[in-house]
């Protein structure tokens, strides 16, 4: 467990943005209301057909999928059991913290963009939600507007400047 995870555990679990909490709730609802019954039906069908088949690989596949779904349901329930929803008062703007929206400039290329620092459970780079445990998130944490950070990303060394921090 790294420092960030220990800090989160210490504060009673995971910090989630209201949007992240909602997205995970929707996922849990879909898994329990849609996927779980769908898998149960497929297992029943497969068992009915499987009496005559030596090799019931379809049943094995469905059971594997069932294990994955049940594992994710358990994981989501654990997250909700330990989740703290971030409200505005908990999100810092004088430095980068979990929940902060950060406008950064890539000083090598001169382009700037905005990301939000979140915990790993709701990180989604395609939605500009950057994990506080990622190289970029770790580098930005604790920095203030005007400060420069350098970190190693999979595609090489990056140099960013913190332009603005908002909630």
FINU-91580 format. One record per atom (N, C-alpha, C): y, z, x; residue number from 1; chain; atom name. Coordinates in nm, 3 decimals. Atoms other than C-alpha are relative to their C-alpha. Layout:
<atoms>
<<Y; Z; X>; NUM; A; CA>,
...
</atoms>
This chain:
<atoms>
<<-0.119; 0.000; 0.084>; 1; A; N>,
<<0.000; 0.000; 0.000>; 1; A; CA>,
<<0.125; 0.000; 0.089>; 1; A; C>,
<<-0.120; 0.003; -0.083>; 2; A; N>,
<<0.338; -0.094; 0.145>; 2; A; CA>,
<<0.108; 0.094; -0.053>; 2; A; C>,
<<-0.106; -0.093; 0.038>; 3; A; N>,
<<0.664; 0.104; 0.125>; 3; A; CA>,
<<0.053; -0.027; -0.141>; 3; A; C>,
<<-0.055; 0.037; 0.130>; 4; A; N>,
<<0.788; -0.087; -0.178>; 4; A; CA>,
<<-0.092; 0.049; -0.111>; 4; A; C>,
<<0.094; -0.043; 0.102>; 5; A; N>,
<<0.472; -0.021; -0.375>; 5; A; CA>,
<<0.000; 0.152; -0.010>; 5; A; C>,
<<-0.001; -0.146; 0.004>; 6; A; N>,
<<0.481; 0.345; -0.274>; 6; A; CA>,
<<0.124; 0.050; -0.072>; 6; A; C>,
<<-0.124; -0.038; 0.066>; 7; A; N>,
<<0.843; 0.368; -0.386>; 7; A; CA>,
<<-0.015; -0.018; -0.151>; 7; A; C>,
<<0.017; 0.025; 0.142>; 8; A; N>,
<<0.749; 0.212; -0.720>; 8; A; CA>,
<<-0.096; 0.102; -0.062>; 8; A; C>,
<<0.095; -0.098; 0.052>; 9; A; N>,
<<0.450; 0.442; -0.764>; 9; A; CA>,
<<0.069; 0.135; -0.012>; 9; A; C>,
<<-0.071; -0.127; -0.004>; 10; A; N>,
<<0.670; 0.737; -0.672>; 10; A; CA>,
<<0.091; 0.016; -0.121>; 10; A; C>,
<<-0.090; -0.005; 0.114>; 11; A; N>,
<<0.913; 0.648; -0.951>; 11; A; CA>,
<<-0.074; -0.013; -0.132>; 11; A; C>,
<<0.076; 0.003; 0.124>; 12; A; N>,
<<0.632; 0.643; -1.206>; 12; A; CA>,
<<-0.040; -0.140; -0.041>; 12; A; C>,
<<0.057; 0.128; 0.037>; 13; A; N>,
<<0.513; 0.286; -1.190>; 13; A; CA>,
<<0.083; -0.119; 0.038>; 13; A; C>,
<<-0.061; 0.129; -0.029>; 14; A; N>,
<<0.650; -0.063; -1.208>; 14; A; CA>,
<<0.135; -0.012; -0.069>; 14; A; C>,
<<-0.128; 0.031; 0.061>; 15; A; N>,
<<1.008; -0.166; -1.267>; 15; A; CA>,
<<-0.009; -0.142; -0.055>; 15; A; C>,
<<0.002; 0.132; 0.061>; 16; A; N>,
<<1.030; -0.457; -1.511>; 16; A; CA>,
<<0.135; -0.028; -0.065>; 16; A; C>,
<<-0.118; 0.038; 0.076>; 17; A; N>,
<<1.328; -0.648; -1.641>; 17; A; CA>,
<<-0.042; -0.008; -0.146>; 17; A; C>,
<<0.039; 0.013; 0.142>; 18; A; N>,
<<1.342; -0.656; -2.023>; 18; A; CA>,
<<-0.071; -0.133; -0.028>; 18; A; C>,
<<0.062; 0.131; 0.019>; 19; A; N>,
<<1.253; -1.028; -2.004>; 19; A; CA>,
<<-0.143; 0.000; 0.054>; 19; A; C>,
<<0.133; -0.008; -0.061>; 20; A; N>,
<<0.959; -0.958; -1.774>; 20; A; CA>,
<<-0.096; 0.080; -0.086>; 20; A; C>,
<<0.081; -0.086; 0.087>; 21; A; N>,
<<0.831; -0.682; -2.002>; 21; A; CA>,
<<-0.046; -0.080; -0.122>; 21; A; C>,
<<0.030; 0.082; 0.119>; 22; A; N>,
<<0.849; -0.918; -2.303>; 22; A; CA>,
<<-0.104; -0.108; 0.034>; 22; A; C>,
<<0.093; 0.107; -0.040>; 23; A; N>,
<<0.671; -1.201; -2.115>; 23; A; CA>,
<<-0.141; 0.054; 0.019>; 23; A; C>,
<<0.132; -0.060; -0.021>; 24; A; N>,
<<0.387; -0.969; -2.013>; 24; A; CA>,
<<-0.062; 0.046; -0.132>; 24; A; C>,
<<0.048; -0.040; 0.133>; 25; A; N>,
<<0.361; -0.837; -2.372>; 25; A; CA>,
<<-0.058; -0.121; -0.073>; 25; A; C>,
<<0.047; 0.123; 0.064>; 26; A; N>,
<<0.329; -1.195; -2.502>; 26; A; CA>,
<<-0.133; -0.043; 0.060>; 26; A; C>,
<<0.125; 0.036; -0.066>; 27; A; N>,
<<0.058; -1.264; -2.243>; 27; A; CA>,
<<-0.114; 0.090; -0.047>; 27; A; C>,
<<0.103; -0.094; 0.043>; 28; A; N>,
<<-0.135; -0.950; -2.341>; 28; A; CA>,
<<-0.044; -0.030; -0.144>; 28; A; C>,
<<0.029; 0.033; 0.139>; 29; A; N>,
<<-0.109; -1.039; -2.711>; 29; A; CA>,
<<-0.087; -0.126; -0.009>; 29; A; C>,
<<0.075; 0.126; 0.000>; 30; A; N>,
<<-0.237; -1.393; -2.643>; 30; A; CA>,
<<-0.145; 0.025; 0.048>; 30; A; C>,
<<0.135; -0.026; -0.053>; 31; A; N>,
<<-0.530; -1.264; -2.436>; 31; A; CA>,
<<-0.086; 0.077; -0.100>; 31; A; C>,
<<0.081; -0.082; 0.092>; 32; A; N>,
<<-0.638; -1.004; -2.693>; 32; A; CA>,
<<-0.021; -0.067; -0.135>; 32; A; C>,
<<0.011; 0.058; 0.134>; 33; A; N>,
<<-0.568; -1.200; -3.013>; 33; A; CA>,
<<-0.062; -0.140; -0.001>; 33; A; C>,
<<0.046; 0.139; -0.002>; 34; A; N>,
<<-0.661; -1.553; -2.903>; 34; A; CA>,
<<-0.118; -0.019; 0.097>; 34; A; C>,
<<0.102; 0.029; -0.101>; 35; A; N>,
<<-0.862; -1.568; -2.577>; 35; A; CA>,
<<-0.127; 0.081; -0.021>; 35; A; C>,
<<0.117; -0.087; 0.013>; 36; A; N>,
<<-1.091; -1.271; -2.639>; 36; A; CA>,
<<-0.094; -0.049; -0.112>; 36; A; C>,
<<0.089; 0.050; 0.107>; 37; A; N>,
<<-1.221; -1.393; -2.982>; 37; A; CA>,
<<-0.057; -0.139; 0.031>; 37; A; C>,
<<0.045; 0.136; -0.036>; 38; A; N>,
<<-1.241; -1.752; -2.852>; 38; A; CA>,
<<-0.120; 0.008; 0.096>; 38; A; C>,
<<0.109; -0.016; -0.097>; 39; A; N>,
<<-1.461; -1.640; -2.560>; 39; A; CA>,
<<-0.125; 0.057; -0.069>; 39; A; C>,
<<0.114; -0.059; 0.073>; 40; A; N>,
<<-1.679; -1.427; -2.792>; 40; A; CA>,
<<-0.073; -0.107; -0.081>; 40; A; C>,
<<0.061; 0.111; 0.076>; 41; A; N>,
<<-1.737; -1.734; -3.015>; 41; A; CA>,
<<-0.080; -0.091; 0.093>; 41; A; C>,
<<0.067; 0.089; -0.094>; 42; A; N>,
<<-1.826; -1.947; -2.712>; 42; A; CA>,
<<-0.128; 0.062; 0.054>; 42; A; C>,
<<0.121; -0.069; -0.049>; 43; A; N>,
<<-2.073; -1.684; -2.588>; 43; A; CA>,
<<-0.109; -0.006; -0.107>; 43; A; C>,
<<0.098; 0.008; 0.111>; 44; A; N>,
<<-2.241; -1.672; -2.932>; 44; A; CA>,
<<-0.061; -0.140; -0.009>; 44; A; C>,
<<0.049; 0.140; 0.007>; 45; A; N>,
<<-2.264; -2.054; -2.946>; 45; A; CA>,
<<-0.093; -0.030; 0.116>; 45; A; C>,
<<0.076; 0.030; -0.120>; 46; A; N>,
<<-2.391; -2.075; -2.593>; 46; A; CA>,
<<-0.136; 0.069; -0.003>; 46; A; C>,
<<0.127; -0.073; 0.009>; 47; A; N>,
<<-2.658; -1.810; -2.657>; 47; A; CA>,
<<-0.093; -0.066; -0.101>; 47; A; C>,
<<0.082; 0.069; 0.101>; 48; A; N>,
<<-2.776; -1.996; -2.969>; 48; A; CA>,
<<-0.062; -0.126; 0.059>; 48; A; C>,
<<0.053; 0.122; -0.062>; 49; A; N>,
<<-2.811; -2.319; -2.771>; 49; A; CA>,
<<-0.087; 0.032; 0.120>; 49; A; C>,
<<0.063; -0.034; -0.127>; 50; A; N>,
<<-2.935; -2.138; -2.464>; 50; A; CA>,
<<-0.147; 0.036; -0.010>; 50; A; C>,
<<0.141; -0.038; 0.016>; 51; A; N>,
<<-3.272; -2.036; -2.613>; 51; A; CA>,
<<-0.092; -0.111; 0.051>; 51; A; C>,
<<0.086; 0.111; -0.036>; 52; A; N>,
<<-3.404; -2.384; -2.536>; 52; A; CA>,
<<0.030; -0.055; 0.139>; 52; A; C>,
<<-0.042; 0.057; -0.128>; 53; A; N>,
<<-3.233; -2.435; -2.203>; 53; A; CA>,
<<-0.036; 0.095; 0.113>; 53; A; C>,
<<0.035; -0.081; -0.117>; 54; A; N>,
<<-3.365; -2.316; -1.868>; 54; A; CA>,
<<0.127; 0.044; 0.072>; 54; A; C>,
<<-0.119; -0.024; -0.080>; 55; A; N>,
<<-3.029; -2.345; -1.697>; 55; A; CA>,
<<0.120; 0.007; -0.093>; 55; A; C>,
<<-0.113; -0.012; 0.091>; 56; A; N>,
<<-2.750; -2.206; -1.907>; 56; A; CA>,
<<0.127; 0.027; 0.080>; 56; A; C>,
<<-0.118; -0.018; -0.085>; 57; A; N>,
<<-2.461; -2.264; -1.670>; 57; A; CA>,
<<0.127; 0.018; -0.083>; 57; A; C>,
<<-0.117; -0.016; 0.087>; 58; A; N>,
<<-2.219; -2.286; -1.963>; 58; A; CA>,
<<0.020; 0.149; -0.032>; 58; A; C>,
<<-0.007; -0.143; 0.030>; 59; A; N>,
<<-2.301; -1.925; -2.053>; 59; A; CA>,
<<0.056; 0.076; 0.121>; 59; A; C>,
<<-0.050; -0.066; -0.121>; 60; A; N>,
<<-2.242; -1.819; -1.692>; 60; A; CA>,
<<0.151; -0.022; 0.015>; 60; A; C>,
<<-0.143; 0.031; -0.010>; 61; A; N>,
<<-1.903; -1.996; -1.692>; 61; A; CA>,
<<0.081; 0.083; -0.097>; 61; A; C>,
<<-0.072; -0.075; 0.103>; 62; A; N>,
<<-1.797; -1.833; -2.017>; 62; A; CA>,
<<0.003; 0.148; 0.034>; 62; A; C>,
<<0.004; -0.142; -0.037>; 63; A; N>,
<<-1.909; -1.491; -1.895>; 63; A; CA>,
<<0.095; 0.030; 0.117>; 63; A; C>,
<<-0.094; -0.014; -0.112>; 64; A; N>,
<<-1.708; -1.543; -1.574>; 64; A; CA>,
<<0.143; 0.002; -0.055>; 64; A; C>,
<<-0.133; 0.004; 0.061>; 65; A; N>,
<<-1.402; -1.638; -1.782>; 65; A; CA>,
<<0.028; 0.130; -0.075>; 65; A; C>,
<<-0.015; -0.126; 0.073>; 66; A; N>,
<<-1.462; -1.332; -2.000>; 66; A; CA>,
<<0.037; 0.114; 0.096>; 66; A; C>,
<<-0.028; -0.105; -0.099>; 67; A; N>,
<<-1.464; -1.109; -1.691>; 67; A; CA>,
<<0.144; -0.011; 0.050>; 67; A; C>,
<<-0.138; 0.021; -0.045>; 68; A; N>,
<<-1.135; -1.266; -1.574>; 68; A; CA>,
<<0.100; 0.047; -0.105>; 68; A; C>,
<<-0.089; -0.037; 0.110>; 69; A; N>,
<<-0.970; -1.219; -1.914>; 69; A; CA>,
<<0.003; 0.153; -0.017>; 69; A; C>,
<<0.007; -0.146; 0.015>; 70; A; N>,
<<-1.092; -0.858; -1.946>; 70; A; CA>,
<<0.070; 0.070; 0.116>; 70; A; C>,
<<-0.066; -0.057; -0.117>; 71; A; N>,
<<-0.972; -0.787; -1.592>; 71; A; CA>,
<<0.152; -0.006; -0.014>; 71; A; C>,
<<-0.145; 0.016; 0.016>; 72; A; N>,
<<-0.625; -0.923; -1.670>; 72; A; CA>,
<<0.052; 0.091; -0.112>; 72; A; C>,
<<-0.040; -0.090; 0.109>; 73; A; N>,
<<-0.609; -0.727; -1.999>; 73; A; CA>,
<<0.012; 0.143; 0.055>; 73; A; C>,
<<-0.002; -0.135; -0.059>; 74; A; N>,
<<-0.694; -0.407; -1.809>; 74; A; CA>,
<<0.120; 0.016; 0.092>; 74; A; C>,
<<-0.114; -0.004; -0.093>; 75; A; N>,
<<-0.434; -0.491; -1.542>; 75; A; CA>,
<<0.132; 0.012; -0.076>; 75; A; C>,
<<-0.123; -0.004; 0.079>; 76; A; N>,
<<-0.163; -0.555; -1.803>; 76; A; CA>,
<<0.017; 0.137; -0.066>; 76; A; C>,
<<-0.009; -0.133; 0.064>; 77; A; N>,
<<-0.246; -0.229; -1.984>; 77; A; CA>,
<<0.042; 0.106; 0.102>; 77; A; C>,
<<-0.040; -0.092; -0.107>; 78; A; N>,
<<-0.214; -0.043; -1.652>; 78; A; CA>,
<<0.149; -0.014; 0.030>; 78; A; C>,
<<-0.142; 0.025; -0.027>; 79; A; N>,
<<0.123; -0.208; -1.588>; 79; A; CA>,
<<0.085; 0.064; -0.111>; 79; A; C>,
<<-0.078; -0.057; 0.111>; 80; A; N>,
<<0.249; -0.112; -1.936>; 80; A; CA>,
<<-0.004; 0.152; 0.001>; 80; A; C>,
<<0.012; -0.146; -0.005>; 81; A; N>,
<<0.118; 0.241; -1.889>; 81; A; CA>,
<<0.090; 0.062; 0.106>; 81; A; C>,
<<-0.082; -0.052; -0.110>; 82; A; N>,
<<0.331; 0.274; -1.576>; 82; A; CA>,
<<0.133; -0.073; 0.014>; 82; A; C>,
<<-0.120; 0.085; -0.012>; 83; A; N>,
<<0.625; 0.046; -1.657>; 83; A; CA>,
<<0.127; 0.077; -0.034>; 83; A; C>,
<<-0.134; -0.046; 0.031>; 84; A; N>,
<<0.989; 0.142; -1.644>; 84; A; CA>,
<<0.082; -0.127; -0.022>; 84; A; C>,
<<-0.083; 0.118; 0.025>; 85; A; N>,
<<1.214; -0.114; -1.811>; 85; A; CA>,
<<0.136; 0.027; 0.060>; 85; A; C>,
<<-0.130; -0.015; -0.065>; 86; A; N>,
<<1.524; -0.165; -1.601>; 86; A; CA>,
<<0.111; -0.018; -0.103>; 86; A; C>,
<<-0.120; 0.027; 0.079>; 87; A; N>,
<<1.845; -0.113; -1.790>; 87; A; CA>,
<<0.114; -0.020; 0.098>; 87; A; C>,
<<-0.111; 0.038; -0.087>; 88; A; N>,
<<2.182; -0.220; -1.656>; 88; A; CA>,
<<0.043; 0.111; 0.096>; 88; A; C>,
<<-0.046; -0.109; -0.086>; 89; A; N>,
<<2.262; 0.126; -1.518>; 89; A; CA>,
<<-0.088; 0.017; 0.124>; 89; A; C>,
<<0.093; -0.016; -0.112>; 90; A; N>,
<<1.958; 0.104; -1.287>; 90; A; CA>,
<<0.009; -0.115; 0.101>; 90; A; C>,
<<-0.006; 0.120; -0.085>; 91; A; N>,
<<2.049; -0.234; -1.136>; 91; A; CA>,
<<0.126; 0.007; 0.086>; 91; A; C>,
<<-0.116; -0.010; -0.088>; 92; A; N>,
<<2.273; -0.211; -0.829>; 92; A; CA>,
<<0.075; -0.133; 0.014>; 92; A; C>,
<<-0.078; 0.121; -0.027>; 93; A; N>,
<<2.558; -0.457; -0.769>; 93; A; CA>,
<<0.076; 0.013; 0.132>; 93; A; C>,
<<-0.067; -0.018; -0.130>; 94; A; N>,
<<2.704; -0.306; -0.449>; 94; A; CA>,
<<-0.094; -0.036; 0.115>; 94; A; C>,
<<0.099; 0.047; -0.097>; 95; A; N>,
<<2.382; -0.398; -0.266>; 95; A; CA>,
<<-0.114; -0.063; -0.080>; 95; A; C>,
<<0.112; 0.065; 0.067>; 96; A; N>,
<<2.068; -0.601; -0.346>; 96; A; CA>,
<<-0.111; 0.101; -0.025>; 96; A; C>,
<<0.111; -0.087; 0.036>; 97; A; N>,
<<1.804; -0.403; -0.533>; 97; A; CA>,
<<-0.086; -0.069; -0.106>; 97; A; C>,
<<0.086; 0.057; 0.103>; 98; A; N>,
<<1.527; -0.461; -0.789>; 98; A; CA>,
<<0.082; -0.018; -0.127>; 98; A; C>,
<<-0.075; 0.033; 0.121>; 99; A; N>,
<<1.679; -0.633; -1.092>; 99; A; CA>,
<<0.129; -0.074; 0.030>; 99; A; C>,
<<-0.126; 0.068; -0.036>; 100; A; N>,
<<1.983; -0.767; -0.902>; 100; A; CA>,
<<-0.015; -0.151; -0.008>; 100; A; C>,
<<-0.010; 0.146; -0.012>; 101; A; N>,
<<2.084; -1.128; -0.951>; 101; A; CA>,
<<0.084; -0.024; 0.124>; 101; A; C>,
<<-0.065; 0.021; -0.129>; 102; A; N>,
<<2.183; -1.261; -0.611>; 102; A; CA>,
<<0.030; -0.148; 0.019>; 102; A; C>,
<<-0.036; 0.137; -0.037>; 103; A; N>,
<<2.377; -1.578; -0.531>; 103; A; CA>,
<<0.001; -0.003; 0.152>; 103; A; C>,
<<0.011; 0.010; -0.145>; 104; A; N>,
<<2.282; -1.677; -0.178>; 104; A; CA>,
<<0.033; -0.142; 0.045>; 104; A; C>,
<<-0.025; 0.130; -0.060>; 105; A; N>,
<<2.384; -1.957; 0.051>; 105; A; CA>,
<<-0.098; -0.019; 0.114>; 105; A; C>,
<<0.086; 0.037; -0.112>; 106; A; N>,
<<2.135; -2.127; 0.278>; 106; A; CA>,
<<0.096; -0.054; 0.106>; 106; A; C>,
<<-0.103; 0.037; -0.097>; 107; A; N>,
<<2.361; -2.138; 0.584>; 107; A; CA>,
<<-0.041; -0.118; 0.088>; 107; A; C>,
<<0.044; 0.118; -0.077>; 108; A; N>,
<<2.146; -2.407; 0.750>; 108; A; CA>,
<<0.033; -0.130; -0.074>; 108; A; C>,
<<-0.018; 0.122; 0.080>; 109; A; N>,
<<2.192; -2.653; 0.463>; 109; A; CA>,
<<0.127; 0.002; -0.084>; 109; A; C>,
<<-0.125; -0.009; 0.074>; 110; A; N>,
<<2.507; -2.524; 0.294>; 110; A; CA>,
<<-0.014; 0.002; -0.151>; 110; A; C>,
<<0.012; -0.007; 0.146>; 111; A; N>,
<<2.359; -2.513; -0.056>; 111; A; CA>,
<<-0.016; 0.145; -0.044>; 111; A; C>,
<<0.016; -0.137; 0.050>; 112; A; N>,
<<2.375; -2.202; -0.271>; 112; A; CA>,
<<-0.069; -0.003; -0.135>; 112; A; C>,
<<0.077; -0.011; 0.123>; 113; A; N>,
<<2.162; -2.084; -0.561>; 113; A; CA>,
<<-0.014; 0.147; -0.035>; 113; A; C>,
<<0.015; -0.138; 0.046>; 114; A; N>,
<<2.091; -1.773; -0.767>; 114; A; CA>,
<<-0.146; 0.032; -0.025>; 114; A; C>,
<<0.135; -0.050; 0.025>; 115; A; N>,
<<1.772; -1.572; -0.775>; 115; A; CA>,
<<0.012; 0.141; -0.058>; 115; A; C>,
<<0.003; -0.139; 0.045>; 116; A; N>,
<<1.673; -1.241; -0.931>; 116; A; CA>,
<<-0.113; 0.069; 0.073>; 116; A; C>,
<<0.103; -0.077; -0.069>; 117; A; N>,
<<1.486; -0.977; -0.735>; 117; A; CA>,
<<-0.077; 0.081; -0.104>; 117; A; C>,
<<0.086; -0.071; 0.095>; 118; A; N>,
<<1.191; -0.843; -0.938>; 118; A; CA>,
<<-0.120; 0.056; 0.075>; 118; A; C>,
<<0.123; -0.048; -0.063>; 119; A; N>,
<<0.870; -0.654; -0.866>; 119; A; CA>,
<<-0.107; -0.110; -0.010>; 119; A; C>,
<<0.099; 0.107; -0.012>; 120; A; N>,
<<0.562; -0.859; -0.783>; 120; A; CA>,
<<-0.067; -0.034; -0.133>; 120; A; C>,
<<0.070; 0.028; 0.126>; 121; A; N>,
<<0.415; -0.824; -1.136>; 121; A; CA>,
<<0.072; -0.103; -0.086>; 121; A; C>,
<<-0.066; 0.102; 0.080>; 122; A; N>,
<<0.683; -1.051; -1.281>; 122; A; CA>,
<<0.063; -0.112; 0.085>; 122; A; C>,
<<-0.054; 0.104; -0.088>; 123; A; N>,
<<0.765; -1.269; -0.979>; 123; A; CA>,
<<-0.047; -0.138; -0.046>; 123; A; C>,
<<0.031; 0.138; 0.036>; 124; A; N>,
<<0.778; -1.642; -1.058>; 124; A; CA>,
<<0.104; -0.089; 0.066>; 124; A; C>,
<<-0.098; 0.081; -0.073>; 125; A; N>,
<<0.948; -1.861; -0.798>; 125; A; CA>,
<<0.051; -0.120; -0.079>; 125; A; C>,
<<-0.045; 0.116; 0.078>; 126; A; N>,
<<0.961; -2.153; -1.044>; 126; A; CA>,
<<0.113; 0.038; -0.097>; 126; A; C>,
<<-0.109; -0.046; 0.087>; 127; A; N>,
<<1.195; -1.939; -1.258>; 127; A; CA>,
<<0.104; 0.078; 0.079>; 127; A; C>,
<<-0.093; -0.069; -0.090>; 128; A; N>,
<<1.392; -1.808; -0.956>; 128; A; CA>,
<<-0.014; 0.152; -0.008>; 128; A; C>,
<<0.030; -0.142; 0.001>; 129; A; N>,
<<1.228; -1.465; -0.996>; 129; A; CA>,
<<-0.076; 0.029; 0.130>; 129; A; C>,
<<0.055; -0.020; -0.134>; 130; A; N>,
<<1.166; -1.354; -0.637>; 130; A; CA>,
<<-0.050; 0.144; 0.016>; 130; A; C>,
<<0.059; -0.132; -0.019>; 131; A; N>,
<<0.934; -1.064; -0.554>; 131; A; CA>,
<<0.072; 0.078; 0.109>; 131; A; C>,
<<-0.059; -0.088; -0.101>; 132; A; N>,
<<1.084; -0.769; -0.369>; 132; A; CA>,
<<-0.093; 0.017; 0.119>; 132; A; C>,
<<0.096; -0.010; -0.110>; 133; A; N>,
<<0.769; -0.787; -0.153>; 133; A; CA>,
<<-0.013; -0.130; 0.078>; 133; A; C>,
<<0.006; 0.129; -0.069>; 134; A; N>,
<<0.814; -1.153; -0.054>; 134; A; CA>,
<<0.090; 0.006; 0.124>; 134; A; C>,
<<-0.087; -0.002; -0.119>; 135; A; N>,
<<0.973; -1.238; 0.285>; 135; A; CA>,
<<0.149; -0.005; -0.038>; 135; A; C>,
<<-0.140; 0.013; 0.042>; 136; A; N>,
<<1.296; -1.342; 0.109>; 136; A; CA>,
<<0.049; 0.127; -0.069>; 136; A; C>,
<<-0.039; -0.122; 0.072>; 137; A; N>,
<<1.304; -1.040; -0.124>; 137; A; CA>,
<<0.018; 0.117; 0.094>; 137; A; C>,
<<-0.006; -0.110; -0.096>; 138; A; N>,
<<1.232; -0.796; 0.156>; 138; A; CA>,
<<0.125; -0.012; 0.088>; 138; A; C>,
<<-0.116; 0.022; -0.087>; 139; A; N>,
<<1.505; -0.953; 0.374>; 139; A; CA>,
<<0.131; 0.033; -0.072>; 139; A; C>,
<<-0.125; -0.019; 0.075>; 140; A; N>,
<<1.768; -0.934; 0.098>; 140; A; CA>,
<<0.024; 0.144; -0.045>; 140; A; C>,
<<-0.014; -0.136; 0.052>; 141; A; N>,
<<1.698; -0.579; -0.024>; 141; A; CA>,
<<0.094; 0.084; 0.087>; 141; A; C>,
<<-0.089; -0.091; -0.071>; 142; A; N>,
<<1.974; -0.335; 0.068>; 142; A; CA>,
<<0.124; -0.065; 0.058>; 142; A; C>,
<<-0.117; 0.069; -0.057>; 143; A; N>,
<<2.222; -0.602; 0.181>; 143; A; CA>,
<<0.112; -0.014; -0.103>; 143; A; C>,
<<-0.117; 0.011; 0.086>; 144; A; N>,
<<2.574; -0.637; 0.042>; 144; A; CA>,
<<0.061; -0.139; 0.010>; 144; A; C>,
<<-0.069; 0.129; -0.001>; 145; A; N>,
<<2.800; -0.933; -0.037>; 145; A; CA>,
<<0.063; -0.025; 0.136>; 145; A; C>,
<<-0.058; 0.039; -0.128>; 146; A; N>,
<<2.907; -1.120; 0.275>; 146; A; CA>,
<<-0.094; 0.016; 0.117>; 146; A; C>,
<<0.094; -0.022; -0.110>; 147; A; N>,
<<2.611; -1.006; 0.483>; 147; A; CA>,
<<-0.097; -0.118; 0.012>; 147; A; C>,
<<0.095; 0.108; -0.027>; 148; A; N>,
<<2.372; -1.252; 0.647>; 148; A; CA>,
<<-0.138; 0.060; 0.027>; 148; A; C>,
<<0.138; -0.042; -0.025>; 149; A; N>,
<<1.994; -1.221; 0.655>; 149; A; CA>,
<<-0.079; -0.117; 0.058>; 149; A; C>,
<<0.091; 0.099; -0.058>; 150; A; N>,
<<1.727; -1.403; 0.853>; 150; A; CA>,
<<-0.141; 0.047; -0.029>; 150; A; C>,
<<0.139; -0.037; 0.024>; 151; A; N>,
<<1.361; -1.413; 0.759>; 151; A; CA>,
<<-0.088; -0.122; 0.022>; 151; A; C>,
<<0.097; 0.108; -0.021>; 152; A; N>,
<<1.048; -1.616; 0.821>; 152; A; CA>,
<<-0.069; -0.032; -0.132>; 152; A; C>,
<<0.065; 0.049; 0.121>; 153; A; N>,
<<0.933; -1.819; 0.521>; 153; A; CA>,
<<-0.115; -0.091; 0.043>; 153; A; C>,
<<0.111; 0.089; -0.037>; 154; A; N>,
<<0.618; -2.032; 0.508>; 154; A; CA>,
<<0.047; -0.131; 0.065>; 154; A; C>,
<<-0.049; 0.127; -0.056>; 155; A; N>,
<<0.832; -2.338; 0.586>; 155; A; CA>,
<<0.092; 0.018; 0.120>; 155; A; C>,
<<-0.080; -0.023; -0.121>; 156; A; N>,
<<1.008; -2.176; 0.882>; 156; A; CA>,
<<0.106; 0.108; -0.018>; 156; A; C>,
<<-0.102; -0.105; 0.002>; 157; A; N>,
<<1.295; -1.942; 0.966>; 157; A; CA>,
<<0.117; -0.040; -0.089>; 157; A; C>,
<<-0.109; 0.024; 0.095>; 158; A; N>,
<<1.566; -1.912; 0.699>; 158; A; CA>,
<<0.118; 0.091; 0.033>; 158; A; C>,
<<-0.123; -0.077; -0.021>; 159; A; N>,
<<1.927; -1.798; 0.733>; 159; A; CA>,
<<0.081; -0.007; -0.129>; 159; A; C>,
<<-0.073; -0.005; 0.127>; 160; A; N>,
<<2.097; -1.684; 0.412>; 160; A; CA>,
<<0.118; 0.094; 0.012>; 160; A; C>,
<<-0.114; -0.090; 0.011>; 161; A; N>,
<<2.430; -1.528; 0.331>; 161; A; CA>,
<<0.007; 0.044; -0.145>; 161; A; C>,
<<-0.012; -0.053; 0.134>; 162; A; N>,
<<2.469; -1.300; 0.030>; 162; A; CA>,
<<0.143; -0.029; -0.049>; 162; A; C>,
<<-0.132; 0.035; 0.051>; 163; A; N>,
<<2.756; -1.446; -0.176>; 163; A; CA>,
<<0.046; 0.094; -0.111>; 163; A; C>,
<<-0.038; -0.082; 0.114>; 164; A; N>,
<<2.749; -1.241; -0.496>; 164; A; CA>,
<<-0.121; 0.073; -0.055>; 164; A; C>,
<<0.107; -0.081; 0.060>; 165; A; N>,
<<2.543; -0.964; -0.657>; 165; A; CA>,
<<0.046; 0.041; -0.141>; 165; A; C>,
<<-0.033; -0.039; 0.139>; 166; A; N>,
<<2.542; -0.919; -1.037>; 166; A; CA>,
<<-0.123; 0.058; -0.066>; 166; A; C>,
<<0.113; -0.058; 0.076>; 167; A; N>,
<<2.321; -0.758; -1.303>; 167; A; CA>,
<<-0.068; -0.109; -0.080>; 167; A; C>,
</atoms>
